[in-house]
Amino acid sequence: MTAGALLLLLNAAALGGASSPYNLVLINDSPITTGAQGLVEARLVSRAGGFLSPNSLAFHWDLRRPLSVVRRSEGALSCSLTVRSRSPGVYKLRAWVSRADCWGCPPLAHGSTTLHVTDSVMGTLSLTQLNESVTSSTNGYELATKTPTKISFLLYDPSGYFNTSLFHYSWHFGDGEKTITNDSYTFHVYPKAGIYQAHVDVFVFLSHSRRKTGVFGVTLSLLDSIKSIEVKSTDNLHASGIHDLHLHVNGSPPLKICWLLSQNCIPVVGHKCRPVQLDRSQDYNLSCTLGPPEPYTLNVRAENSVSALQTCYRITSWKSGIHPVWFIIPSVTLFTVVLLFILSTTMRSRRSLKDLVEVADFDFSTVGEKLVQERRTLSGKSFPSCCSSGLSLGSKSHSHSAREAHSLLKFSCTLPQDYHTWERHSVAPGTDRPPGYNNNVHLHSSSSNAVSKPDGFRASQWRSA
C-alpha cells in the first residue's frame, strides 16, 4: 500500500470515527531490548454491544523498518503481531479495521501505539522488608531503619531472550557500602534515617563476545519506626476546663497524629478523632477540655509510612478550689506520726519487760522489814561460823538461802556493816553468855540484807538461855 492510499484511508477513518460504533484498542509489551521479540495486539470493542461476524472483518497494520514482523495471529475480533528490531528506537504502529467485503468503505475503527526498543537490559528494582512496612511512591520507597532490606532486580524479558545468559550484579546502596553478587538479590541494613540513592549495575553475557548492560536506580527514604509516644503534663490531677498537653513521638516524620478524649482506652481507628499532620516535627501541643470531675483517657495514635503506634494517657479532673493535695499531705503526716508512736511504745514495752526479767531475783525490802522476817525464821536454829568471825551464827532460812543461791550477783561472805548499839544487862551467875559478850558496850554488825544475831537476841536486851 502506497503512502498516498494510506493517507486517504486514515483521513476517511478520521471523518467516520466520530460516528463509528466501534473502538480499536492497541497494546504492546515494550520496552524490549534489541534482538528480543515484542508483542503488539489490536482488539475491536463495540460501543453499542453488537458485533459483526468475525469473518466479515479485516485488520490492517502500518509499521516502519527496521521493525520487522516475526509472526502474525488473528482471533475473534483481535489481531496480534510479534515484532523485532536490531536497532534501538521508538516505533509508532498504526492499525485499523474495515469490512472485508467492502474495500472502498471507510474503516470501522482505528488506533495507534508506540513501541520502545533499547540496547539496555530491561528490568526494575524491588525492595521489601521483613516487617512488610514498605511503602512505594512515585518518588521512591519509604523503608524502616535498622531493618534488613531485601533489594532485588526483576528482569523484564517477556520473550525469554535471556534464558541462557549469565548475569553479574554490582550493588551500590547509597550510604558508602557496596557488594558484588551473581544472584539477582542482596540484603542491606540502613542504620540511620535519611534519603539514599541506591542503584545496581547489571551485566548480561550472551556469549563470549556479546553482552548487554543496564543501570537501575531507586530513591530510598529511610524512616525510624515509631517506638513510643510520650504525653507530658505538669500534674496528673487537673482542674475542670481547658488543659494543655505536650506530645512527643519517637519516630521519623512525616507523621500523622490522631487524638481522641474518651472515658476508656479505645482504638482510635474506626472512631472520630482529631487528625494532625506533622511534616518535619515530632512534637505537638494540644488542648483538651475536661468536663465534670471524673477520670478521662486521652487516646493518641501516631503513624508514618513504616509503622504505627497507639497509646492511652489517664487524666483525672477535680473541681476548682482547694487542691486535693492539701488533704493528702495532712493525712500522710498523721498516719506517719501514729505509726511512729506505735513503734516507740512497742519498743519501750519490750525494754521494760527485759529489765524486769533481769532484776526479778533481787530483794528490795528495807532493813527493818528484813530484821522482823529474820527474827521469825532464825528462832531455834544454830549459827555456823562464817568467814573469820568467831560468832556462831544460825543458819539462814531456807527461802533466804535459795534466794541468795539464785541471785544474779555472787554473795560475798563479808557483808556490808550496819551498826547498832546494844544495851548491856546483867546476867545471873552461871548463866551462859553468848560468845564475845562482856560487860562493856559492844557494837555488833549486821548485813543490810540479813542480820545474824544470837538466838533470841534483841537490840535492847539479852534474853537468858
C-alpha positions in Angstrom: 0.0 0.0 0.0 1.4 3.3 -1.0 1.7 6.3 1.3 -1.0 8.2 -0.6 -3.5 5.4 -0.3 -2.8 5.1 3.4 -3.2 8.8 4.0 -6.6 8.7 2.3 -7.8 5.8 4.4 -6.7 7.5 7.6 -8.5 10.7 6.6 -11.6 8.7 5.9 -11.3 6.9 9.3 -10.9 10.3 11.0 -14.1 11.6 9.4 -16.1 8.5 10.2 -14.5 7.7 13.5 -16.8 10.1 15.4 -19.9 8.3 14.3 -18.4 4.8 14.4 -20.0 2.3 16.9 -16.6 0.6 17.4 -13.2 1.3 19.1 -9.9 -0.3 18.3 -7.6 -0.7 21.3 -3.8 -1.3 20.8 -1.3 -2.5 23.4 2.3 -3.7 23.4 4.8 -5.2 25.9 7.6 -2.6 25.4 10.2 -1.7 26.3 12.2 -4.5 24.8 15.9 -4.9 24.2 17.4 -5.1 20.7 17.2 -8.6 19.3 14.4 -9.6 21.6 10.8 -10.1 20.4 7.9 -7.8 21.3 4.2 -8.3 21.1 1.6 -5.8 19.7 -2.1 -6.6 19.9 -5.2 -4.8 18.4 -8.7 -5.5 19.8 -12.0 -4.3 18.4 -14.5 -3.1 21.0 -18.2 -2.3 20.3 -19.8 0.7 22.0 -23.4 -0.4 21.3 -22.9 -4.1 22.4 -23.3 -5.7 19.0 -20.6 -7.1 16.7 -20.3 -8.0 13.1 -19.3 -11.5 12.1 -15.5 -12.0 12.6 -15.3 -13.4 9.1 -16.5 -10.1 7.7 -13.7 -8.0 9.4 -10.2 -7.2 8.1 -7.3 -5.9 10.3 -4.7 -3.6 8.6 -1.2 -2.6 10.1 1.2 0.1 9.3 4.8 -0.2 10.7 8.2 1.1 9.7 11.6 -0.6 9.3 13.9 -1.7 10.8 11.0 -3.0 12.8 10.0 -6.4 11.3 7.2 -8.8 11.8 8.2 -12.2 13.1 4.7 -13.7 13.4 1.1 -12.7 12.9 -2.0 -14.3 14.5 -5.7 -13.4 14.5 -8.6 -14.3 16.8 -12.2 -13.3 17.3 -12.3 -9.5 16.9 -8.5 -9.2 17.6 -5.1 -9.4 15.8 -1.6 -9.6 17.2 2.0 -9.1 15.8 5.3 -10.4 17.1 7.9 -7.9 16.1 11.7 -7.5 16.5 14.3 -4.8 15.8 18.1 -4.8 15.7 18.3 -1.1 16.2 17.1 0.9 19.3 14.4 3.5 18.8 10.8 4.5 19.3 8.5 3.0 16.8 4.9 4.0 16.2 2.5 1.4 14.9 -1.0 2.1 13.4 -3.9 -0.3 12.8 -7.5 -0.1 11.6 -10.4 -2.4 10.9 -12.6 -2.4 7.8 -15.3 -4.6 6.2 -13.7 -7.5 4.4 -16.3 -7.4 1.6 -16.1 -3.6 1.0 -12.6 -2.3 0.2 -13.7 1.3 -0.5 -15.8 1.7 2.6 -14.4 3.8 5.5 -12.7 2.0 8.4 -15.0 0.8 11.2 -12.3 1.8 13.8 -8.6 2.7 14.0 -5.8 3.2 16.6 -2.1 3.5 17.2 0.6 2.6 19.8 4.3 3.2 20.5 6.9 0.5 20.8 10.2 1.2 22.7 13.4 -0.7 21.7 16.7 -0.2 23.6 20.1 -1.8 23.7 20.0 -2.0 27.6 18.8 -4.8 29.7 15.3 -4.1 30.9 14.1 -4.6 34.4 13.3 -2.8 37.7 14.4 -2.8 41.4 12.1 -4.2 44.1 12.6 -3.6 47.8 11.0 -5.5 50.7 11.5 -5.7 54.4 10.7 -8.5 56.9 8.2 -6.3 58.7 6.3 -5.6 55.5 6.4 -1.9 56.2 7.4 -0.9 52.6 5.5 2.0 51.1 6.1 2.6 47.4 5.5 6.0 45.8 6.2 7.8 42.6 9.4 9.2 44.1 10.8 6.0 45.5 10.5 3.8 48.6 9.9 4.6 52.3 11.6 2.0 54.5 12.4 1.5 58.2 15.9 1.9 59.6 17.7 -0.9 61.4 15.7 -3.5 59.5 17.1 -6.0 56.9 16.1 -4.8 53.5 16.0 -7.1 50.5 16.9 -5.4 47.2 16.0 -7.5 44.1 16.5 -6.9 40.4 13.5 -8.1 38.4 14.4 -8.8 34.8 11.8 -7.9 32.2 12.1 -10.4 29.4 8.7 -11.4 28.1 10.1 -13.4 25.1 12.7 -15.3 27.2 15.6 -13.8 25.3 18.0 -14.0 28.3 17.1 -17.5 29.4 20.6 -18.9 28.7 22.6 -15.8 29.6 25.0 -15.3 32.5 24.2 -12.4 34.9 26.6 -10.3 37.1 25.4 -7.6 39.6 27.3 -4.8 41.3 25.2 -3.2 44.1 25.6 0.3 45.5 23.4 1.2 48.5 23.9 4.9 48.6 25.5 5.0 52.1 29.0 4.2 51.0 28.5 0.4 51.1 28.6 -1.8 48.0 28.8 -5.5 47.1 29.0 -7.8 44.1 26.9 -10.9 43.6 25.9 -13.4 40.9 22.4 -13.5 42.4 19.7 -11.1 41.5 19.1 -10.0 45.1 21.0 -8.9 48.2 20.3 -7.7 51.8 21.3 -4.5 53.4 20.6 -2.7 56.7 20.4 1.1 56.8 21.3 2.3 60.3 20.3 5.9 60.1 17.3 7.8 58.8 17.7 9.8 55.6 17.3 9.8 51.8 19.6 7.5 49.8 20.1 6.9 46.1 20.7 3.1 45.5 21.5 1.5 42.2 22.7 -1.7 40.6 24.8 -2.3 37.6 23.6 -5.4 35.6 25.9 -7.2 33.2 24.4 -9.9 30.9 26.8 -12.1 28.9 25.0 -13.5 25.8 28.2 -15.2 24.5 31.9 -14.6 24.8 31.8 -11.6 22.6 28.3 -10.3 23.2 27.0 -8.7 26.3 24.4 -6.2 27.4 24.3 -3.9 30.4 21.9 -1.8 32.4 21.9 0.6 35.3 18.8 0.7 37.6 18.4 3.1 40.5 15.9 4.0 43.1 15.4 6.6 45.7 15.1 5.4 49.3 13.6 7.3 52.2 14.7 5.6 55.4 12.5 6.4 58.4 12.8 5.5 62.1 9.8 3.4 63.1 7.6 4.8 65.9 8.8 3.3 69.2 6.9 5.4 71.7 4.5 8.3 72.2 5.3 10.5 75.2 2.5 12.5 76.8 3.9 15.1 79.2 2.0 17.1 81.7 2.8 19.1 84.9 0.3 17.1 87.1 -1.9 14.1 86.9 -4.8 15.9 88.5 -6.3 18.7 86.5 -9.0 21.3 87.3 -12.1 21.2 85.1 -11.7 23.2 82.0 -9.0 23.5 79.3 -5.8 21.6 79.8 -2.7 21.7 77.7 -0.6 18.6 77.0 2.6 18.1 75.1 3.1 15.1 72.7 6.5 13.8 71.6 6.6 10.9 69.0 9.7 8.8 69.0 9.7 8.2 65.2 10.7 9.9 61.9 8.4 12.5 60.3 6.3 13.0 58.3 3.8 11.9 61.0 0.1 11.6 61.1 -1.4 12.1 64.7 -5.0 11.5 65.6 -6.2 12.0 69.2 -9.4 11.4 71.0 -10.7 12.1 74.5 -12.9 9.3 75.9 -13.9 7.5 79.2 -11.8 4.4 78.5 -8.9 3.3 76.3 -10.4 2.6 72.8 -8.9 2.0 69.3 -8.7 5.3 67.5 -9.2 3.6 64.2 -12.9 3.4 63.4 -13.7 6.3 65.7 -13.9 10.0 65.0 -10.6 11.7 66.1 -8.8 14.9 65.5 -6.2 14.5 62.8 -2.9 16.4 62.9 -0.2 16.3 60.2 3.5 16.8 61.2 5.7 17.1 58.2 9.0 17.9 59.8 8.4 17.8 63.6 8.0 15.2 66.2 6.3 17.4 68.8 2.8 18.7 69.1 0.9 20.7 71.8 -2.8 20.0 72.2 -5.5 21.5 74.3 -8.4 19.3 75.6 -11.5 20.4 77.5 -12.3 18.5 80.7 -15.9 18.2 81.8 -17.3 17.1 85.2 -14.7 15.8 87.7 -14.1 12.2 86.7 -11.4 10.1 85.1 -10.7 10.7 81.4 -8.5 8.8 78.8 -6.5 10.5 76.1 -6.1 8.1 73.1 -3.3 9.1 70.7 -2.4 7.3 67.5 0.7 8.2 65.5 1.9 6.7 62.2 4.3 7.2 59.4 5.0 5.3 56.3 6.7 2.4 58.0 4.9 1.9 61.3 2.0 2.9 63.5 1.5 3.1 67.3 -1.3 4.0 69.8 -1.1 4.9 73.5 -3.6 5.9 76.2 -2.9 8.5 78.9 -5.0 8.7 82.1 -6.3 12.2 83.1 -8.2 12.9 86.4 -10.0 16.2 86.8 -11.1 17.9 90.1 -13.3 20.8 91.0 -11.6 24.2 91.1 -10.9 25.4 94.7 -8.8 23.6 97.3 -6.4 21.2 95.6 -6.8 17.6 96.8 -3.1 17.6 97.7 -3.8 19.8 100.7 -5.9 17.0 102.1 -3.5 14.3 101.2 -0.4 15.8 102.9 -2.0 16.1 106.4 -3.4 12.6 106.2 0.0 11.2 105.3 1.6 13.2 108.1 -0.9 12.0 110.7 -0.5 8.4 109.6 3.3 8.7 109.9 3.0 10.2 113.5 0.7 7.4 114.6 2.9 4.7 113.2 6.0 6.2 114.9 4.1 6.4 118.2 3.1 2.7 118.0 6.6 1.6 117.1 8.1 3.7 120.0 5.5 2.2 122.5 6.2 -1.3 121.4 10.0 -0.9 121.7 9.6 0.7 125.2 7.4 -2.2 126.4 9.9 -4.8 125.3 12.8 -2.9 127.0 10.8 -2.7 130.3 9.9 -6.4 130.2 13.6 -7.3 129.7 14.6 -5.2 132.8 12.0 -6.9 134.9 13.4 -10.3 134.0 16.9 -9.3 134.9 16.1 -7.9 138.4 13.4 -10.4 139.3 15.7 -12.3 141.9 16.7 -9.2 143.9 15.2 -8.4 147.3 14.3 -4.7 147.6 12.9 -4.9 151.2 14.1 -2.4 153.8 16.5 -3.3 156.7 13.7 -3.1 159.2 11.4 -5.4 157.3 14.3 -7.9 156.9 15.0 -7.9 160.6 11.5 -8.7 161.5 11.4 -11.5 159.0 14.7 -13.0 160.1 13.7 -12.9 163.8 10.8 -15.1 162.8 12.8 -17.5 160.7 16.0 -17.8 162.8 14.4 -18.7 166.1 15.6 -22.1 167.5 18.4 -22.7 164.9 22.2 -23.0 165.3 24.6 -20.5 163.9 27.5 -21.9 161.9 30.7 -20.0 161.8 31.3 -17.7 158.8 34.5 -16.3 157.5 36.9 -15.1 160.2 34.2 -14.1 162.7 34.1 -16.1 166.0 30.4 -15.7 166.2 28.3 -18.8 165.9 25.7 -17.6 163.6 22.5 -19.5 163.0 21.6 -20.9 159.6 19.6 -18.6 157.3 16.2 -19.6 156.4 15.7 -22.0 153.5 13.9 -19.3 151.5 16.7 -16.8 152.1 19.4 -19.3 151.1 17.5 -20.2 148.0 17.1 -16.6 147.1 20.9 -16.0 147.5 21.7 -19.2 145.7 19.8 -17.9 142.7 20.9 -14.4 142.9 22.4 -12.9 139.8 25.3 -11.4 141.8 27.8 -13.5 143.7 27.3 -13.4 147.5 30.2 -12.1 149.5 30.8 -13.6 152.9 31.9 -10.2 154.2 28.6 -8.4 154.5 28.1 -4.6 154.4 28.1 -3.4 158.0 25.2 -1.8 159.7 26.0 -0.7 163.2 23.5 -0.8 166.1 24.1 0.0 169.8 23.3 -2.9 172.1 22.4 -2.4 175.7 24.3 -4.1 178.5 22.3 -6.1 181.0 23.5 -8.0 183.9 23.4 -11.7 183.7 22.9 -14.0 186.6 25.9 -16.0 187.6 26.1 -19.3 186.0 24.1 -18.1 183.0 25.5 -18.9 179.6 26.6 -15.9 177.8 26.8 -15.6 174.2 30.4 -15.8 172.8 32.1 -12.5 172.7 30.0 -11.0 175.4 31.5 -8.7 178.0 30.2 -6.1 180.4 31.2 -3.3 178.1 29.0 -1.9 175.4 29.7 -3.7 172.1 28.8 -2.7 168.6 27.7 -5.7 166.6 27.3 -5.5 162.8 24.5 -6.9 160.7 24.2 -7.0 157.0 21.8 -4.7 155.2 20.1 -7.7 153.8 20.0 -10.1 156.8 21.3 -9.5 160.4 23.0 -12.6 162.2 22.4 -12.4 166.0 22.3 -15.0 168.7 19.2 -16.8 169.2 16.6 -14.7 171.0 18.9 -11.7 171.0 17.3 -8.3 170.8 18.6 -4.9 170.2 17.6 -3.7 173.6 18.5 -6.6 175.9 19.7 -10.2 176.2 17.3 -13.0 176.8 18.6 -15.7 179.1 19.0 -19.1 177.6 
